[in-house]
Amino acid sequence: MTLRENNVRKLEQGVYDVLIVGGGINGAVSAAALAGKGARVALIDQRDFAGFTSQQSSNLAWGGIKYLESGDYGLVRKLCMSRNHLIDSYPSRVKEIRFLATIDQGFRWSSLFLWAGTWVYWLFGNGFTRIPRLLGKRTIAREETVIDLGNAAGGFEYSDAYLCDNDSRFVFQFVRSAMDRGCIAANYVDALGARREDGLWMSRVRDLDSGRAFDVRAKVLINAAGPFVDEFNQRSGEQTEHHHLFSKGIHLIVPRITPSARILAFFADDGRLFFAIPMGARTCIGTTDTRVESPFTEVTEEDRQFVLDNINKRLRLPQPLTRADIIAERCGVRPLVVRATAEGQTRDWMQLSRKHEIDVNRAQSHLSIFGGKLTDCVNVGNEVADIVESLGIALSHRRYKWYGEPHRSVREEYLHQAQLMNLDSYTFPGAMESLTSRLWRRYGDKAFRLLEDIREDPRQAEVLIQGTEYRRCEIGLAQRQEMIVKLEDFLRRRSKIALVVRPENIRHAPGLMDACEMLFGDHAKEKFDEYFQEPLMMEQPDQPMNEARNAAPCN
């Protein structure tokens, strides 16, 4: 019986203190915080964990410098401090990165004025990061030759933070942490609705793998369904003070446009910040901001052209980027919080922030989490834990620190063991980080199990999927502990192979079927065909896949 099958079986057993519906960032940190503090927690998601909005971010943990313009100074201060806390708490996963912003002539603000704003931003963050710089055209031309300075007035440089792995991997690590502390979590379990009965929430759910429906009983129900919060509240009869509006944002992933490890920032034609974000051997460019009515969105030709036009206008590339250069696309909605009575009186669309709100129905022991972003995730977890405790759920370890990487002494022991077994001898020549560093960053203290596997059988250090960094022992760990139900779960969320390698190259990668057999056993061919059954977007002639090797690690 797999971990997921066992957890699905346990969901209908006994009474949970809390049932959380939704395994995006809000649900994941709520589960990690509550389980770590001693509550009996269940977590379900209709899709894979982080399988919707939380897999479509810019991979940034930033303080929201753009909110200075709208006067949300309290929010900027809070997000800056949250960003600092993430860098401190996850030193191998969240790192400071520099942003170089170029300002066009005639822009509504001068470079000097915006540079002064970056100092305000730096002070809001208690001077935690490197200081901002005012840059003239000569300096920009010397440091970033790829930028077209024909219409530039100057620029500036400041710091924020970046997730070294993909956003969905970061979210899953909170889910895994919650499970390590007793949470019963399962993906691909649909919440059909809930009713309050004899002081408990009776939630009707369906296991989408087997089709079986059953009830999950809990004292408190948390709706953390991201953009589907309003829909699930309607099913459960909950009335809330807030609700969501949606903004669609897309990113295009293209071959690396600059060897620099910094982020290039511009103001796009629509006035919003526009980024070129390094992803190893790739660059992620975007984003758009389009109001939509539904959480279900797709990248349109207009979206692609907007991103390509904006980046080509601001860079001097050997050849302009075209649709043929697009390796992968990201498209998702930002759930923006508004009061239920104020939809028609909201301020300018692009000025709406990503702040979160938690509506609490104390009489029914029900929470609805609206909005939110990766940067503020620890605050959301702590806030949810405090509310749940106030509803009468005893937290026996209320002071427990539920987030962060293992203690430094644990990392030092890992490094010592890795050095004794000469783990880095398996690192590829030219790799952007050592194998020792990579395994720790991705798995934390679970990397000890990988060391043990390699000591017992050195073949476990062999790359299984050719052209990637993924070793045989990693696939084994994923099969045991990471609840991979579909091939997409691994290629798109537990790893970021699908973000940095063209679909056709993935399909023909030597070793992929071997990985499927490890992950799915007798169902390997079925899962392979399921993933590749749809016409592949942007099919290109086969190209060497080894460029993905440098795309996976942190920059």
N, C-alpha and C positions, 0 to 999 in steps of 0.2 A: 504494500500500500504506500503510495507517495505521500509526501508531506501535505500537499493540498487535499488529497482524498481524505486523509486522516482529520484534517481541520474541518472540512465540510461535514464530516460525520459528527464532530464535536459541537458544531454550531447549535444543534438542536438539543443538546444535553444541558440540563440545569438552567439556572438563571444568571445572566451576566449583570454586572453593575452597569455597564455601558455597552450599547451597540452603536458603532459608527458606520454610517452609510457614506461611502466615498473614500477611495484610496489615493487621491491626489495629495498635494503637499499639506493641505489643511487637515485631512483625515489622518495622514501618516503621522504628523507631529502630535496630533491629539492622542492617537493610539500609543505612541512612544512615551509621551508624558504621563498618561494615566496608568499604563502598565508599569512603567518605572516607579511610579509613586505608590503602587500597591493595589490598584483597582483590577477587577476581573473584566477584561475587555474583549469584545469581538469586533472585527473590522471586515467589511465586505465591499467589493466593487463590482459593478456590472461588467467592466472590461478588465484589462490588466491594470495593476497598480501604476499610477501616473500615465494611464493610457489615453488621456484626452488633453486637457489644457496644460497639465504639468509636464508634458513632453514637448511643448512647443515654444519654450521661452528662448531668450537670447543667451542663455547660460551665464547671465550676469547676476551678481549679488551687489546691487548698487543702491546708493542712498537717495536716489530720486532727485538729481540736480535740477531736472526740468520743473519740479514742483516749486522751486524758488520763484519762478515767474508768476505762478498763480497764488503766491503768498501763503502756501501751506507749510509755514516754517516749522510748526510743531511736528508735522509728518516727516519733513526732511531730517530734523534732528533725531527723531526716533529711528528712522531707517538708517541713518549714518551710524548710530550707535549699534544697531542690529548688525549691520555689515561688519563693523569692527569686531563684534562678539563672534560672528561666524569665522572670521579670519583667525581669531585667537583659539576658537574651539575646534576648528577643522584645518589645522595648518598644512596638511598634505592635500586637502580637497578644495579649499577656498583660498585663493591667493590674490594679493594686490596686483593690479595691472594698470598701466598708464593709458590714458586717452589723449590723443592728439587731435584737437579740433581746429579746423580751418574755417575762417570767416570770409565770406565774399564781400566785395565792395558794394556799398549801398544797403547792406543788411540793416535791419531795424535797430541793432545795437552795435557799437564799436567793439573791436577786439579788446581794447583796454577796459571797457565797462564789463565785458563778460569775464575777463581775467580777474577783475575785482570780485565778481560773483563767485569764482572758484575759490577765492580766499575765504569768503563767507561760508561756503560749503565745507572747506577744510576745517574752519573753526567750529562749525556745527558738529563735525566729527572728532572734536577734541584734538586736532592735529595728529591723528593716529597714522595717517598715510604720509607719503612724501609730499613736499610742498609743491604748489602749482608753479608753472613757468609761463611767462609771457614770451611769445615767439614771433620774431619777424620773418618776413618771407625768405631771407637768406638762410636763416636757421632751419626753417622747414624744408627748404630745398636741399640742404646738406644732410638732414637726418632722414627725410622721407622723399626720395627722388621720384616716387610713383605719383605724388600729388601734383595735379595741374594747378599752377599758381597764377595762371593768366588773368583771372578775375579775383584773386585773393587780396584781402587787405591785411592779413596777418593771421595769428592764431594763438592758441594757448594749450597747455598740457596740465592735466590733473589726474588724480587716482581714484579708482573704485576697485571692485573685486570681481573675480571670475571663477566659475565652477570648472575645475580641471576635468572632471568627467561630465557626461551629459546630465541634464537636469533630471531626467527620469531615474537615472542610477542613484542620484543624490536622494530622491524621494524614497526609492526602494530601501535604501540603507536605514531610513527611519522605520519602515515597516519591519525589516529584519530585526532591528533593535527591539521593537515592540514584541515580536515573537520570541526573542531570546528571554524576555521578561514575562512570558506567560500569555501574551495576547494570542487569541485564535483568529488568524487572518486567512481570508480566501479570496482570490480573484475569480472573475467570471461567475459571480453570484449576483443575480438581479434582485433588487428590492422592489417588490410589487406593491407595497403599501403597508401601513401600520395602523393599529388601533390601540387605544388605552383601555385596559381591562383589569379590574381588581388590583389597581396600583402598579401594573406592569405594562410595558409596551410589548404588544404581540406583533411582530413584523413578519409578514409573509414574504418568503424569498424563494428563488428558484436557482438551483445549480444548473448553469447553462451547459455544462459538460454532459450530465446525465439526464437533464430535463426534469429531475425530481423537485417538487415543491414541498416546503415545510415551514414551520414557524421558529423564529428565534425570539426568546424572551429576555427582556432587559429592564432594569429599573429606570435607566435614562437613555434617551435616544438622541443621537447627534447627527444632524443632517449636514454632512460635509461633501455634498455631491457636486461641488464646483458650479459650473454653469447650469446644472440641473437641480439646484437647490429649490427654486420656485416650483418646478414640476413635481418634485417629490413631496413638498409641503402640500400641494393641492391633493395629492393622493391620500395624504394622512390627515387632511382637514385642518392644517395649521395656518393661522393668520399671522403675518409678520409685519414689522414696522418698515423693513427694507426689502428691496428686491433688486434684480440685476438688469442692467443693460449690457449690450455686447459690442465690443470693438474687435474687428478682425485684424490680425497682424500676420504678415508672412515674412519668411527669410529664404534666401536662395543660397545654396552652398556650391561654391565654385573652386577651381584650382587656386592655390595660394597666390595672392597678388603682391605680397611684399614679404621679405624674410624677417621683417621686424616683428617683435613679440608684443607690440602695443596695438591698441585699438584705434583705428582711424575714425574720427567723428566729423560729421558735417551737419548742416541744416538742409534738409531735403526741400524740394520745391513746394511742399505743403507746409513747411515751417517747423516740422518736428525733427528731433535728433535722428540721425541716420548713421548706421555704424557699418564698418568693415571689421569683423571680429576674427582673430586668428584661431584656427582649429588645426594645428599641426601643419600638415601638407595641404590644408584647405583654408578657405576663408568663407565666413558666414556673413552675408550682406542683407541689410534691411533696416527698418521695418516699415510696413504700411500701417495706416490707422483708418479703418473703414467701418462705419456703423452698420451693424447687421441685426436682423431680428431673431436669428436662430443660432444656436451653438454649432450647428453643422455647417461647415464652410469648406471651400476649396480654393485653390490658387487659380485665378483667372489669367487670361492672356494680358489683360489690362494691368493686373498686379505685377506680373513678370516684367512687363515693359516699363512700369514705373520704377521698379528697383534697378533694372539694367540701365535705363536712361539716367537715373540719378548717379549711379556709380561711374558710368562712363563719362558723364559730364565733369566729374571732379577728379578723375585720375588720368594719368598719361600712361596708358598700357600699350604694349607692342601692337596688339589688336584689340578693338573694343570687345567687351564681353557680349556674347550672344546666347540665345536659348541653348545652343549646342554645348555651351560650357557648363550648364547647370547639371550638377551631379546628383543633388537631392534637394528637396523642398520641405519647409516647415510651414504649417498653416494652423492657426488656432485662434480662439477668441479670448479676449481679456474680459472677465466678468467684472463690471464696474458697478459699484454700490450706489444706489440712490434711495431716497425715502419713497415709500410706496405712493405717497400723495403728491410727490414733487417731480414726476417724470417730465412734465411739460415745462417746468421752470428751472431746469438745470442750466448751469453756466455753459460756456463754450465747450463743445464736445471734446476737443483735444485737451482741455484743462481738467477733465475728470481724473481723479487719482486712483491708485490701486490700493487704497487703504482697506482694511477689513472691518467688518462690524459683526458682532455676535448677538443675535436676537434670542432672548431667553423667555420661555413660557414656564415659569416656576411652578404653576399649578399642575402642569402636565409633565414636568421634568423633561423638557424638550429644548434643544439648542439648534439654531440654524446659523451656519458660518457663511458670511457673504464676503466676496472679494478676496483680498490677500495676495501675497507674492512670496517668492522664495526668500527674499532678504529678511522678511519679518517672521519667518516660520517659528523660531524659538519662542518669541513673544506670544504667538497664537497658541502654541502648546501649553505654555504656563497659564495663560488666561483661561483656556478651556478647563485645565485641571482645577483652578481656583473656583470656577463656577460650579463644576461638578461636585466638588467638596461642599460648597454652600448648599447644594441640593440634598445633602444628607448622606453622600457616599463617603465612607471612611477611607482615607488614604493613609495607610499604615507607614508609608515611607515618604511623607509629604515633602521632606527636604532633600530628597534624592536628586542628584543631577543626572537627568535622563538623556542628555545630549552630549555631543563632543566625542573626539577620538579617545582611544584608550590612554591611560596614564603614560607619561614619558618613559617610565621604567619598563613598561610592557614593550614599547617600541624599541627601546635599547636592547632588550633581550632578543627581540625578533632580529634586529640588525646583527647582533652577535652571532646568533645561530646561522643566519644567512651568510655571514662572512666565513664562518668555520666550514660550511659546506661549499664555499666558492660559488654561490648562486649566480653571481654576475657573469660567470663564464658562459652562461646560456643567453646573455644579452646579445641582440643582433648588433653587428658593426653599424655605426651611424644612427642607432636608435636615439631618440630624444631624451630618454631617461633610462636608468638602469632597471633590470628586472626586479631587483630588491625593492627599489622605490615604488615601482608600478604595482607590485602585489600588495604592498602595505597600503598604498593610496586606495586601491579598489576594495580591499577586503578587511583592513584593520587586523584585529587579533585573530580573525579566521585564516589569515595568511599562515599561521603556524601549522594548520592542517595541510596546506599546500607544501610547506617545507617537508613535513612528514611523508607525504605522498612521494615527493621527489627523492627523498633519502631511501625510501623502500624500493622505488623503481625509477631510475633516472629517465626512462622513457616518458614519464609523466611531465617532464619539462619540455618535451617536443611540442612544436607548434602543430596544432591539429588542423586549423583552417589556414591553408597556405596564403601568405600575403597579409596576414594579420598578426597581432601579438598574442592571440589566445592559445594558451597551452592546454594540453590534454587534461591536466589536473584541474584547471579552471572550469572546463566543461563538466567534469565530474562534480565539482562543488556546486555549480549552477543547477545541475540535475537534482542534487540532494536537497538544496537549501533555498533555491530562488524561485520556486513555483512557476516554472516555465511551461505554459500550456500550449502555446503556439510558437512557431519559429520566429514570428515577428517579435514576440516578447524578448527573445534573446538578441536578435539582430538589431532591433530598434531601441530597446529600453535597457536591458541589462548590459548591453554593449552599445556602441554607436557605429557599428559596421555599416548599417544601412544609411547612415548620414554622410559617410565619407567615401563610399564605394558605389559605383554605378550598379544598378540592379542586374544587368547582364553579367557583369564580372563576378557578382556574388553568386549567381546561379551556377557558374562554371568553376567556382573556386575549388581546387583540389582539397579534399578533406571535409567539405561541408556536409556531405552525406554521412561521413563517419561521425561528425558532431551530432547530426540528427539522430543517428542510431544510439548514441550515448544519451541524448536528451529524451528520446521518445520510444526507444526500444522497437517493438514490432510495428509501431505506428509511424516510423521514420519517413517512409515514402509518402504516406498520406499527409503528414505535416509539411513535407517539402512541397508537394503538389498544391496544397492549400495556399501556401505563401505565394507561389509563383503562378497561380491559376489565372489571375487577372492580367490583362495586357500591361506590360511593364512600361512605366512612364519613361520618356526620354531615352529609349533604347539607343545605344551607341555600339559601334564595333568593339569587339573585345579589346581591352587595354590591359597592360600589366597591373596586377592588383597590389603589387608591393608598395605602392604609394600610400596605401591605407595603413601600413605599418607605422609611418611617421605621423599619421593623423590621429591615432588613438591617445597618445600620452598628453599630459599637461604641457602647455607651452612654457 
